[in-house]
Structures are given as C-alpha cells and as structure tokens.
C-alpha cells in the first residue's frame, strides 16, 4: 500500500508505455515542476524518470472486468493528491471517488464521444449505461479536456458545461524524421514496393477492412498493421481467407510497441492510413493521433473526408481525402497519387508544419489548466 503526497494523480485504464495521451501529459506536468503520480498498467520497464508510476495489474478480459479490477486497486491506494485527472472514461468513476475522498479538484480527459462509441454500435443498452455513468460523474468534474475544436463545441452543448472544454490535440512531441527501414526489413518488403501503415488500436471501423478489399488492385503495395485490439484476430483471419494468396502475403501484422519506440517504425512506411469509417458520432468527429504521427514522420496520409479530419487537412495539407464509403478503386488511386515523387515531396514539406501544433505547443494549455486547479 502506498502513502504519498503529490500535486497531480492521473488514473488510466491503459498500459502507460503505450498510452501516448497519458504519457505526454504526465511528462509535461512534471517538466512544469509538478509532482506527478500515474496509476496505470505498466511493464517492469515502464518507468519514467520524470514521474512516478504505480502499476496496476491489468487482468485483461472484458472492459467491465478490467474496470472492476482498476476500481479495487485504486481504493487500496493511500495517495494525497492536490488534483486528480481521469485519463479516459473507464478511469472516471475511480478518479471521481479519489477526488471526493481527498476533497480536491477533478479534470476529465474525454478522448472521444463516450455517448456514441464506434465499438458499441448495435449494443444499445451498453451504450446507454455508459452514457448515464458519464453524465452522472460529470457533475463532479471541474474541467474537461477534449482532443479537437469540434469536440469541444459538441460536448459543451450536450452536457451544458459551465465553460468550453480545453482542447489538447492528439499531437506527438516534436521529433525530426529519421531514416528507417524497420518494416521493410522485418517483413522482407522489396525496395520498389510501397508500405502503407496503419498504427493504433485495431477496431472495426478504422479503415482496415476497406483497404484489405482494395489491396488486390495494388500488386506492389503492402499493408502493415502495427497495434493490438479486439478486432485484430478477426481481421487477420479475414485477410487470410478472403484475399488471394499473393494479396494475403502482402498484409503484415506487428504487435503494439511502446510509444517511445513508434516513431522510427512510422518513418519506415511510405503512406499512412487514417481512414476512419463514420459508423458512430465518435468516429464521425475523430481526430486521431496517428494522423499527426504520420505528419511527424513526413509520410503522406490517406484520410477519410470527415469534419475534423477535413478541417485539419485544410490547415496542413499533408494527405489526400477519400470518400466516406472508401471504395476500393478510390483507395488504390489515392495510393497511386501519393507514390508520385513530386506529390510525396510536396506533402512531406507540408507535414513539417506539424511542429507548430506538436504536443510541446499543446501542453501549455493543459499545464495552465492544472495550475489553475492547484490554486
């Protein structure tokens, strides 16, 4: 059992070394001079010199099982924070209880529209329960953080919050592009073939299935999926059974890696896949970190024409928009266009502008937010 004081306690139902949002925030707050403690799942190697991790033993299984396990663990901790942060919906109830127990302010990082989750389409009762819990807990939340300007407007209006949520975009800290052949070397991909990368949690609705359907139209293109998730096994089986042998051989799967090791892997790709399918309101307004990670690696992206994504590409045109239906011929044409040297060079030049919105810039907002709560 732990007995310690800290300025900020962050709670996340995630593995800290793979949770970019929590990792970047903890480091930013620590760099600003705050004592930060994070409760999250963690490997023995997931120690960070700038903040303290109290590792929760994630049992795996369903979200409900994991949520119950985290709840029990948080109740055993004797920590006295001055501010508590819930880093996702599944940490919100536990963070609320800790904040009330210590009589301190609470902020909530609402990463997506929990009231309209893509994976819960067709599961109405689960969606209603989650929405009700979030609405109940929000009564005790002092500040809300979201990942995009459109999200801020929707959340503010839906929940009638006293003030507009703080926008902290899902951008990575700035890193220059590095020469890399990691994916080509690992999967023996010829130098004259294109490598299209999808990185992140593997769910349905993330554009992997449409790209699999398009792959037979592109005989010298490989898809590399970097990440784990509930749909990975099903999609992997589908790729092996629905594609011809030559096409199936060009689909490669790599387990998720610690966030600090991801950048060189991304740099080894030719094109990034950010083709979110609008299967829910949460996905409709998505502005995922993978888009900015592709920009940081200076590779162009294929991006679905959805509101937040369209607005971002209008600001930094480092990719090509494709229709919401993600037709196979349209995806294949986007790959063809992005492989043209002049187009790729122009998009790489645009992608370098991501430095102006990198997390180094975003962090100022959340640091100011937490400082206000500490007063």
Secondary structure by P-SEA (a helix, b strand, c coil): cccccccbbbbbcccccccaaaaaaaaaaaaaccbbbbbcccccccccccccccccccccccaaaaaaaaaaaaaaccccccbbbbccccaaaaaaaaaaaabbbbbbccccccccccccccaaaaaaaaaaaaaaaaccccbbbbccaaaaaaaaaaccccccccccccccccccccccaaaaaaacccccbbbbbbbcccccccaaaaaaaaccccccbbbbbcccccaaaaaaaaaaccccaaaaaabbbbccccccccaaaaaaccccccccccccccccccccaaaaaaaaacccccccccaaaaaaaaacccbbbbcccccaaaaaaaaaaaacaaaaaaaaaaaaccccccccccaaaaaaaaaaaac
